[in-house]
Amino acid sequence: MKKFLGLMLILVNFNVFAGYDIVQVKEEKRDGKELIQEIFYYACQHCNEIEDDVLNWKKTISKNTIFEKVPVAASPKQKMAAKHFYASIFLNIEEQFSKRYFKE
């Protein structure tokens, strides 16, 4: 682990990560409205930390915008969490469910 951190420190010092490309993304629209998607995973600490801020921000977006959350589903454990998420949407309890799921 120390070797990995040392290598990362060296790479950052030489600005290896400074190169980037601007990606042109086609604007998504659904029913004539702008679409914003939040990609998240319940076990992600960063997703947990910004959840309240995202919910507060969601209240301020225009009525011409659709906001939807999209769970990560790359592993069997993540797929199960995604199933739980979509079940909570179906039951119309997603906001309360997500708060409790993030805590657990």
Protein Blocks (a to p, Z undefined) as FASTA:
>chain_A
ZZmmmmmmmmmmnommmpccddddddddeehiacddddddfklmklmmmmmmmmmmmmmp
cfkbccddddddfbfklmmmmmmmmmmmmnopmmmmmmmmmmZZ
